[in-house]
Amino acid sequence: MTRSPGPMTIDARLQDETGTLFKDAPERVALVYPSPYTVGMSSLGYQTIYRTINASSARAAHRAFLPEDVTDARRRRAPLVTYEARVPVGDYPVVALSVSFEIELAGVVQVLELAGLEPLAQDRPERAPIVLAGGPLTFSNPLPLAPFADVILMGEADDTVHQALDLIFASRSKRDTLRALADAIPSAYVPSLHGDQMPPVEKASAAGLPARAQITTPHTELRDMFLIEPERGCHRGCTYCVMRRSTNDGMRTFDIDRVLELVPAHAKRVGLVGAATTDHPRIVELVEALVGRGCEVGLSSLRADRLNDRLVAALRAGGQTVLTTASDGASQRLRASIQRRGPESLFSKVAEICKRQGMKRLKLYMMLGLPTEDDDDIDELARFSVALSEVLPLSLGIAPFVAKRNTPLDGTPFAGIDVIEARLARLRAGVKGRVDLRSTSARWAWVEYVLAQGGQAEGRAVLDAVHAGGRFRHWRDAFEALPADRPRRALVRPTNRLGRTLPLAQR
């Protein structure tokens, strides 16, 4: 039963879930997602860890999420409680955080405070719960997360979470626990012992793969979609991407018979999730098999050069009406520079296939602000977008480029808020209303950039920004107030003017 929009109680959400694990055990973990329920329950990694911890006979994982209205929760002094047990998060011996991206650090501060815990690890007493963190953020730069966590599991924690919990529940003191974690688990990053020296990311064993959802619910953007990965990682070399071929040995594919076996009979909507799902050699067969079961099927990461009539027809038969892929660079020159060598002819071919197979719209993801980008690149994008829209209605999803650590473009300066906004205005004028343009905020992209390139000092600044009110100006002021002589990358002020570079400091 799908309820009307609006605030929902924990009871109402639990009533509408399928697959919830109600379990108690001697060793209990509060598994906390620092964004609201609708976001957390769309995370395959979060759901996988939930099932993984509960698979141990001695342990139970109970979920908690950032409230939709944090201000109201604070006003009511309502403690953050877990869904399965209604126990305050602060009463658990272990609080496990799954952090996906930089801006969620604000949620980390908020969930810890709502749990009655000091957000900074250095301020928590010996008797406080162990705060164990992990998630996709650990593949790029978890240093800004470090001030808030006692230990961070780097990379894929499918296996190491068991090792970490074994040590945590066996140790008698927090000091002994952290030393044991640092000594026994190569991918365990203990900030109080390691400082800024991060260990390598972990690669999960094949035993528990592929990852798949435990719970389906109508109260997410994915609406009762069962998530499963047909592959993990990527064999491509895009220079901006954290999950490029050099990360964890590239792409691992899973047998489609095993994937089909793991999709439950009750699943009517299936999401195939991964960094390069369409690069699976049998992806068309997998989609067709699911459609044959009567499932609606969605894919993440559709690569334009892997799309053909058979695959698009299968997706259309599976209920898709909009096909989403990415060109990433505004021009062919820029695409080549980031190793996304998709010529215009490729995207024209995709548009024709989509039209032929009955798709209603084509959507392209795009980055603005790549290195060396200029007005000619924007004009090329505008011209080509108009041409594509004559074949099929077109939407462009625009995101400002943010350089990530552990990529070849690590350290590249942010283009500047004014630069991004000026180029968006130029693009809008160029398409003359014939293409739907939707862009993420250039201001918040700058905040993401500072954190992506920053260190523990930037992480502590998150605390100041949240306490000041959490608006963009509070983040800007918190970053500007940091000591100028701290170790950091070249950062660009948010109000960069077109064509100017104003470094805050050089490392």
Legacy VTK file of the C-alpha trace (Angstrom):
# vtk DataFile Version 3.0
C-alpha trace
ASCII
DATASET POLYDATA
POINTS 507 float
0.000 0.000 0.000
1.415 3.381 -1.013
0.549 6.192 1.378
-0.018 9.832 0.585
3.028 12.104 0.493
4.119 13.793 3.674
5.882 12.959 6.937
5.628 9.290 7.813
6.092 7.443 11.051
8.531 4.576 11.440
5.564 2.233 11.904
4.007 3.304 8.611
7.235 2.791 6.700
7.896 -0.601 8.257
4.370 -1.714 7.392
5.044 -1.009 3.706
8.460 -2.728 3.552
9.122 -6.206 2.208
12.171 -8.098 3.483
12.744 -6.273 6.777
14.877 -8.240 9.237
13.462 -8.034 12.752
16.170 -9.570 14.852
17.779 -9.155 18.235
21.137 -10.532 19.283
23.764 -10.013 21.976
25.870 -7.816 19.686
23.839 -4.935 18.277
24.832 -2.344 15.693
23.018 0.871 14.828
23.401 1.153 11.043
22.920 4.840 10.308
22.527 6.580 6.959
23.247 10.348 7.192
20.506 11.270 4.700
16.743 10.741 4.892
15.065 7.345 4.529
14.170 7.823 0.860
17.857 8.259 0.008
19.284 5.636 2.351
16.926 2.909 1.205
17.967 3.575 -2.399
21.584 2.696 -1.519
22.570 -0.833 -2.530
25.704 -0.668 -0.384
23.730 0.300 2.728
21.235 -2.502 2.184
24.031 -5.004 1.563
25.782 -4.210 4.846
22.434 -4.440 6.638
21.893 -7.984 5.387
25.551 -8.916 5.877
25.647 -7.957 9.561
22.314 -9.647 10.244
23.603 -12.867 8.645
25.739 -13.427 11.762
23.860 -15.386 14.414
25.450 -13.299 17.166
24.639 -9.883 15.683
21.751 -7.646 14.753
21.849 -4.490 12.629
19.079 -1.966 13.194
18.606 0.951 10.794
18.357 4.692 11.465
18.246 7.690 9.147
18.590 11.453 9.198
15.119 12.909 9.845
13.487 14.824 6.994
13.097 17.816 9.312
16.181 18.058 11.503
15.092 21.402 12.952
11.823 19.910 14.176
13.622 16.880 15.635
15.951 19.171 17.550
13.092 21.356 18.747
11.238 18.305 20.073
14.483 16.914 21.495
13.493 13.667 19.855
16.313 11.116 20.095
17.356 9.360 16.909
16.026 5.811 17.238
16.416 2.671 15.162
13.600 1.333 13.013
13.674 -2.319 14.005
14.041 -1.866 17.791
13.027 1.758 18.583
16.190 2.019 20.699
18.098 5.315 20.803
21.116 5.145 18.506
23.364 6.423 21.288
22.578 3.324 23.378
24.198 0.942 20.871
27.826 -0.109 21.417
28.561 0.447 17.709
27.230 3.192 15.434
28.026 2.290 11.811
27.785 5.094 9.244
27.508 4.599 5.479
28.657 7.795 3.717
28.267 8.147 -0.034
29.405 11.652 -0.905
30.958 14.779 0.542
27.859 16.870 1.299
26.527 14.047 3.499
29.133 15.061 6.073
26.582 17.605 7.283
24.234 14.688 7.905
26.995 12.871 9.793
27.214 15.790 12.230
23.439 15.927 12.582
22.795 12.210 13.158
25.563 12.002 15.757
24.194 14.999 17.635
20.615 13.696 17.432
21.963 10.441 18.888
23.312 12.398 21.851
26.940 11.925 20.791
29.667 14.491 20.373
30.285 14.739 16.627
34.075 14.969 16.941
35.713 11.690 17.908
38.249 13.473 20.096
35.425 14.847 22.274
33.656 11.531 22.883
34.401 9.764 26.187
35.767 6.244 26.519
32.299 4.859 27.249
30.787 6.304 24.056
29.905 3.954 21.191
32.531 3.104 18.598
31.711 5.099 15.449
32.570 2.895 12.484
32.309 4.489 9.022
32.507 3.299 5.442
30.831 3.729 2.088
31.590 5.030 -1.426
33.311 8.161 -0.069
36.232 5.988 1.054
37.242 5.334 -2.569
38.140 8.987 -3.085
38.890 11.120 -0.023
37.624 10.210 3.464
39.942 12.683 5.220
37.113 15.189 5.895
35.154 12.306 7.470
38.064 11.370 9.735
37.365 13.864 12.583
33.968 12.259 13.184
34.859 8.543 13.008
36.816 6.276 15.324
37.605 3.963 12.425
36.899 4.022 8.678
36.791 0.858 6.574
38.286 1.761 3.211
36.781 0.451 -0.017
34.503 -2.593 -0.173
33.570 -3.540 3.394
31.522 -6.635 2.522
34.129 -8.815 4.313
36.019 -6.414 6.576
32.890 -5.362 8.456
32.828 -8.830 10.026
36.503 -8.611 11.011
35.995 -5.150 12.457
32.952 -6.133 14.513
34.705 -9.261 15.799
37.496 -7.087 17.173
35.198 -4.367 18.503
32.989 -6.742 20.487
35.998 -8.726 21.772
37.951 -5.725 23.097
37.494 -4.257 26.543
38.538 -0.660 25.912
38.267 1.777 23.047
42.026 2.290 22.977
42.646 -1.472 22.677
39.920 -1.741 20.038
41.403 0.935 17.797
44.907 -0.487 18.077
43.614 -3.972 17.258
41.714 -2.687 14.225
44.751 -0.837 12.911
47.003 -3.863 13.392
44.692 -6.587 12.062
42.854 -5.022 9.117
45.058 -3.478 6.396
42.187 -1.350 5.065
41.099 -0.031 8.477
41.895 3.675 8.775
42.090 4.809 12.410
42.528 8.612 12.294
43.782 8.886 15.882
46.644 6.498 15.014
47.191 7.027 11.281
46.793 10.796 11.045
46.447 11.627 7.335
48.079 8.403 6.131
45.220 6.452 4.621
45.531 2.715 3.927
44.567 1.170 0.562
40.983 0.346 -0.325
39.749 -3.199 0.179
38.428 -5.554 -2.500
35.617 -7.879 -1.438
35.875 -11.608 -2.019
33.536 -13.223 -4.530
31.774 -15.293 -1.851
29.074 -12.775 -0.997
28.670 -11.241 -4.451
26.715 -10.010 -6.289
25.349 -7.420 -3.895
21.573 -7.176 -3.800
18.889 -5.390 -1.847
17.336 -6.857 1.278
14.306 -4.574 1.508
11.947 -3.131 -1.067
9.737 -0.171 -0.225
7.467 2.203 -2.125
8.844 5.157 -0.175
11.917 5.886 -2.262
12.422 7.490 -5.661
12.910 3.942 -6.993
9.485 2.789 -5.688
9.676 -0.888 -4.738
12.605 -1.574 -7.050
14.780 -4.552 -6.164
18.438 -3.601 -6.689
21.137 -6.051 -7.746
24.556 -5.718 -9.384
25.342 -7.735 -12.535
28.896 -6.396 -12.361
31.132 -4.410 -10.040
33.724 -1.823 -10.996
34.672 -0.593 -14.451
37.251 -1.471 -17.122
37.211 1.988 -18.711
39.714 4.753 -18.091
37.691 7.971 -17.772
40.106 10.403 -16.150
37.551 12.035 -13.825
36.106 8.816 -12.361
37.042 7.219 -9.026
35.818 3.807 -10.237
38.030 3.687 -13.339
39.824 0.511 -14.437
42.711 0.913 -11.983
40.372 0.710 -8.955
40.087 -2.760 -7.389
41.249 -4.551 -10.540
38.648 -3.050 -12.831
35.341 -4.733 -13.649
34.111 -8.033 -12.236
31.093 -9.590 -13.947
28.652 -12.059 -12.392
26.949 -14.963 -14.111
23.475 -13.909 -15.207
21.969 -17.198 -14.025
23.162 -16.349 -10.518
21.750 -12.831 -10.825
18.380 -14.188 -11.973
18.363 -16.715 -9.151
18.767 -13.938 -6.577
15.908 -11.794 -7.873
12.917 -12.741 -5.673
9.633 -13.824 -7.227
7.797 -10.874 -5.673
10.045 -8.310 -7.403
8.135 -6.575 -10.175
10.658 -3.787 -10.652
14.368 -4.638 -10.894
17.277 -2.196 -10.989
20.580 -3.449 -12.390
23.229 -1.388 -10.629
26.915 -0.912 -11.329
29.559 1.415 -12.685
29.346 -0.127 -16.170
26.251 -2.352 -16.360
25.960 -2.231 -20.146
29.531 -3.505 -20.475
28.438 -6.883 -19.095
28.829 -9.262 -22.059
25.369 -10.791 -21.494
23.457 -7.707 -20.390
20.886 -7.975 -23.190
20.082 -11.569 -22.266
19.715 -10.590 -18.630
17.335 -7.730 -19.377
15.284 -9.901 -21.745
15.035 -12.677 -19.147
13.761 -10.254 -16.494
11.282 -8.697 -18.918
10.135 -12.225 -19.757
9.260 -12.650 -16.079
7.055 -9.593 -16.290
9.517 -7.274 -14.549
10.053 -3.605 -15.231
13.815 -3.185 -15.618
16.062 -0.182 -15.100
19.814 0.102 -15.631
22.410 2.461 -14.249
25.395 3.569 -16.336
24.167 3.009 -19.863
27.164 3.556 -22.139
26.260 5.015 -25.514
28.647 2.743 -27.420
26.941 -0.358 -25.984
23.392 0.599 -26.975
21.742 -1.185 -29.890
18.235 -1.913 -31.093
17.965 -5.182 -29.184
18.960 -3.701 -25.809
16.839 -0.563 -26.204
13.882 -2.677 -27.311
14.279 -4.824 -24.181
14.388 -1.750 -21.963
11.298 -0.344 -23.672
9.504 -3.670 -23.170
10.578 -3.439 -19.523
8.667 -0.193 -19.076
11.311 2.440 -19.779
10.213 5.484 -21.772
13.267 7.689 -21.187
16.750 6.465 -22.035
19.552 8.065 -20.041
23.189 7.962 -21.026
26.176 10.303 -20.683
28.436 12.238 -22.973
30.137 14.054 -20.045
32.148 16.552 -22.112
30.510 19.494 -23.880
32.473 18.914 -27.087
34.193 16.096 -28.885
37.542 17.685 -27.996
36.698 17.626 -24.288
35.366 14.081 -24.434
38.646 12.945 -25.943
40.590 14.786 -23.237
38.831 12.808 -20.473
38.954 9.494 -22.381
35.262 9.540 -23.279
35.783 9.411 -27.032
32.141 9.458 -28.130
31.744 11.248 -31.467
28.573 13.120 -32.331
27.662 10.351 -34.745
27.421 7.901 -31.837
24.839 9.992 -29.978
22.934 10.639 -33.189
22.768 6.867 -33.669
21.501 6.411 -30.095
18.770 9.007 -30.676
17.664 7.217 -33.845
17.571 3.851 -32.042
15.521 5.352 -29.218
13.039 6.845 -31.660
12.780 3.598 -33.583
12.129 1.569 -30.427
9.458 3.900 -29.064
11.364 5.803 -26.384
9.762 9.153 -25.596
12.851 11.100 -24.576
16.646 10.940 -24.529
18.543 12.291 -21.544
22.266 13.048 -21.568
24.353 13.687 -18.485
26.958 16.377 -18.985
29.701 18.141 -17.038
30.517 21.828 -17.360
33.767 23.332 -16.127
36.194 20.688 -17.383
39.832 21.759 -17.796
40.426 23.898 -20.933
36.676 24.282 -21.586
35.771 27.521 -23.382
32.845 29.179 -25.127
33.457 27.273 -28.358
32.823 23.999 -26.487
29.544 25.348 -25.108
28.460 26.513 -28.553
29.235 23.080 -29.981
27.099 21.475 -27.282
24.219 23.870 -27.978
24.314 23.230 -31.719
24.474 19.480 -31.364
21.783 19.390 -28.652
19.364 21.223 -30.930
20.172 18.741 -33.717
19.471 15.780 -31.407
16.202 17.332 -30.241
14.979 17.242 -33.832
15.214 13.441 -33.678
13.814 12.932 -30.164
12.934 15.266 -27.292
16.164 15.857 -25.351
17.036 16.651 -21.755
20.483 17.627 -20.527
21.388 16.886 -16.925
24.224 19.289 -16.101
26.679 18.880 -13.225
29.669 21.149 -12.575
32.923 19.214 -12.787
34.420 18.407 -9.378
37.914 16.919 -9.299
38.225 13.873 -7.064
41.274 12.398 -5.411
42.608 9.099 -6.737
41.848 10.116 -10.313
44.159 11.532 -13.035
42.356 14.893 -12.701
43.005 15.067 -8.959
44.033 18.594 -7.979
42.425 20.294 -10.978
40.995 23.657 -9.847
37.269 24.283 -9.732
36.159 26.446 -12.640
34.299 28.890 -10.399
30.646 29.503 -9.638
30.373 32.531 -11.908
32.101 30.663 -14.724
29.683 27.735 -14.479
26.644 29.992 -14.276
27.817 32.063 -17.267
28.283 28.931 -19.348
24.878 27.616 -18.348
23.346 30.919 -19.447
25.195 30.682 -22.764
23.976 27.125 -23.259
20.370 28.059 -22.482
20.535 30.885 -24.996
22.067 28.538 -27.552
19.343 25.884 -27.353
16.574 28.524 -27.460
14.184 26.544 -25.290
14.243 23.499 -27.540
16.147 21.354 -25.018
15.237 20.772 -21.378
18.159 21.843 -19.155
18.482 20.832 -15.531
21.592 21.663 -13.549
22.833 20.924 -10.066
23.912 23.945 -8.040
27.280 25.467 -8.886
27.490 26.775 -5.324
27.089 23.342 -3.759
29.450 21.885 -6.338
32.079 24.275 -4.982
31.409 23.020 -1.433
31.733 19.461 -2.702
35.006 20.416 -4.410
36.541 21.895 -1.263
35.708 18.736 0.669
36.768 16.414 -2.160
40.179 18.081 -2.284
40.411 18.901 1.422
41.623 17.258 4.591
40.636 16.909 8.228
40.561 20.686 8.704
37.871 20.975 6.045
35.975 18.203 7.814
36.019 20.092 11.097
34.784 23.162 9.210
31.644 21.175 8.351
30.778 21.254 12.049
31.005 25.060 12.082
28.919 25.341 8.910
26.168 23.094 10.294
26.071 24.901 13.643
25.898 28.284 11.884
22.791 27.223 9.979
23.959 25.087 7.062
23.318 27.603 4.278
25.838 28.146 1.528
27.188 31.329 3.121
27.856 29.408 6.337
29.905 26.815 4.434
31.798 29.551 2.608
32.539 31.386 5.851
33.619 28.185 7.615
36.095 27.359 4.839
37.378 30.927 4.634
38.029 30.927 8.396
40.417 27.986 8.222
44.136 28.709 8.763
45.782 29.664 5.487
48.956 27.693 6.259
47.318 24.267 6.622
48.314 21.523 4.134
45.841 21.504 1.246
45.390 21.609 -2.469
44.915 24.743 -4.550
41.360 25.818 -3.852
39.379 28.400 -5.778
37.147 30.969 -4.190
33.452 30.498 -4.877
33.051 33.909 -6.537
35.601 33.389 -9.294
34.935 35.691 -12.218
35.026 34.422 -15.752
38.605 33.790 -16.797
40.170 34.535 -13.406
41.885 32.126 -11.015
42.086 33.120 -7.356
43.808 30.391 -5.338
43.128 30.479 -1.628
46.460 28.808 -0.975
48.936 26.446 -2.504
50.160 23.335 -0.756
LINES 1 508
507 0 1 2 3 4 5 6 7 8 9 10 11 12 13 14 15 16 17 18 19 20 21 22 23 24 25 26 27 28 29 30 31 32 33 34 35 36 37 38 39 40 41 42 43 44 45 46 47 48 49 50 51 52 53 54 55 56 57 58 59 60 61 62 63 64 65 66 67 68 69 70 71 72 73 74 75 76 77 78 79 80 81 82 83 84 85 86 87 88 89 90 91 92 93 94 95 96 97 98 99 100 101 102 103 104 105 106 107 108 109 110 111 112 113 114 115 116 117 118 119 120 121 122 123 124 125 126 127 128 129 130 131 132 133 134 135 136 137 138 139 140 141 142 143 144 145 146 147 148 149 150 151 152 153 154 155 156 157 158 159 160 161 162 163 164 165 166 167 168 169 170 171 172 173 174 175 176 177 178 179 180 181 182 183 184 185 186 187 188 189 190 191 192 193 194 195 196 197 198 199 200 201 202 203 204 205 206 207 208 209 210 211 212 213 214 215 216 217 218 219 220 221 222 223 224 225 226 227 228 229 230 231 232 233 234 235 236 237 238 239 240 241 242 243 244 245 246 247 248 249 250 251 252 253 254 255 256 257 258 259 260 261 262 263 264 265 266 267 268 269 270 271 272 273 274 275 276 277 278 279 280 281 282 283 284 285 286 287 288 289 290 291 292 293 294 295 296 297 298 299 300 301 302 303 304 305 306 307 308 309 310 311 312 313 314 315 316 317 318 319 320 321 322 323 324 325 326 327 328 329 330 331 332 333 334 335 336 337 338 339 340 341 342 343 344 345 346 347 348 349 350 351 352 353 354 355 356 357 358 359 360 361 362 363 364 365 366 367 368 369 370 371 372 373 374 375 376 377 378 379 380 381 382 383 384 385 386 387 388 389 390 391 392 393 394 395 396 397 398 399 400 401 402 403 404 405 406 407 408 409 410 411 412 413 414 415 416 417 418 419 420 421 422 423 424 425 426 427 428 429 430 431 432 433 434 435 436 437 438 439 440 441 442 443 444 445 446 447 448 449 450 451 452 453 454 455 456 457 458 459 460 461 462 463 464 465 466 467 468 469 470 471 472 473 474 475 476 477 478 479 480 481 482 483 484 485 486 487 488 489 490 491 492 493 494 495 496 497 498 499 500 501 502 503 504 505 506
